Amino acid sequence: MTASSSTLAARVNARRLINGPVEGEFNPFILHPIKYAFAMDAYKTGNDNHWLPTAIPMQRDIEQWQSQTGLTDDERRVVKVALGYFTTADSIVANNLVLAVYRHITAPECRMYLLRQAYEEAIHTNSYQYIVESLGLDEEEIFSMYRDARAIHDKDQMTATHTPALLDPAFKTGTPEADQQFLRELVDFYIVTEGVFFYSSFAAMLSFRQRNLLPGTAEQFQYIMRDESMHMNFGIDLVNGIRTEQPDLWTPDFVREVTDRVAEAAVLEEQYALFMMPRGILGLNAESFGDYTKYVADRRLASIGIAPHFGVQNPYPWMAEAIDIPKSKNFFETRVTEYRSGALQFDDF
């Protein structure tokens, strides 16, 4: 082994998910050899799954929305509430990524994926605006819903109040207390917000696809759900990786705290589902959404090695298939090409 290769190997071995050398600040952003393959796999999959909302036709959606018989009032409410939540939630996620998470993650391959994730959040924001403008919705109503609707406000508030250290410019990892706080907030960020809070809206919006309603809107939410599922899976790998590197952080008290936080999120998500569809829509109602939320919460706990809390079955098995997009238009040509999907575990949804 040459001196240079020995130095490179030592540098890679010194990498840590947090508290490692930050090669991107004053030294070259050196990726290879890769230490955390899950991050580069996620980055490559994100590139393969690239999409743009404005390339998805919305004419049928416009016709159905403007038709007096195209959609019921309850179905229109679902669309507005889902957009009202996501326009705020994805902004919070993007801010946390750019202003906080990236700053504390020190492995370059993980930082590489975080940059990709931040770009995808921008695409999602573009998508919501595109849907709102295409359908001619009241922008003030949609973009102010986080203030006017208690069920949306409470979810946003939980996300904001459970990540104070991430957004504190003075916060630094490097002590057991600070590292555990950072891990706690990563769980809130990836497991609670992206893993629990998003999925009632996804199920509701993708139900339109099952009935050939709002095809362009549903297609965009299908792409968004796949992106967010990749984000969540990356976050799960990140949490489990830190847990492996620093097992002392994963105490029984910490596990109980995480379980309580996920359970609290499930309660808020049930309240949100009731607000979104107080009378239900075809095949869906708030009660079944409550079971679905509990099922999702248990799946998220299991993904980080914690025993299920609720023990319920999935009332929406079709959600396992909804994320699978076998074909997609090539947005830069006119032909149809195979859409390269990530290796997702469909039973997680």
Number of C-alpha atoms within 10 A of each C-alpha: 7 7 8 9 10 11 12 15 14 11 15 21 12 13 19 19 21 22 17 18 18 19 16 13 8 7 9 9 15 15 17 11 13 15 19 20 12 17 24 19 16 24 23 13 18 22 13 13 17 14 20 14 24 14 12 17 14 19 14 15 20 18 13 16 20 13 10 9 9 16 15 11 10 15 19 13 16 21 21 18 23 22 22 24 25 22 21 20 24 20 15 17 21 19 15 19 20 15 15 19 21 19 16 20 21 20 28 27 25 24 23 17 23 22 14 17 24 20 13 22 22 13 18 25 19 15 22 22 18 18 21 18 12 16 18 12 14 11 13 9 13 23 19 14 21 23 14 13 15 14 22 25 18 18 21 20 11 17 22 19 11 17 20 14 18 24 16 11 10 7 13 15 17 11 10 12 11 14 19 21 19 23 22 22 22 21 27 24 24 23 28 28 25 24 27 26 27 21 22 22 24 20 21 24 24 26 21 19 18 12 10 12 20 24 21 21 28 22 21 23 23 21 20 21 22 21 23 21 24 21 25 22 24 22 20 20 17 24 21 18 18 18 16 12 12 14 11 10 20 16 11 9 10 15 18 11 13 20 20 13 19 26 21 14 25 25 15 21 27 23 20 28 26 18 18 25 20 16 12 19 17 11 9 16 17 21 14 17 27 22 20 25 30 27 24 27 29 25 23 27 23 14 18 18 11 15 15 18 17 15 13 15 13 20 15 17 13 16 19 15 11 19 22 16 16 10 12 15 15 14 16 7 8 8 9 11 13 11 16 16 16 18 10 15 10 15 13 19 25
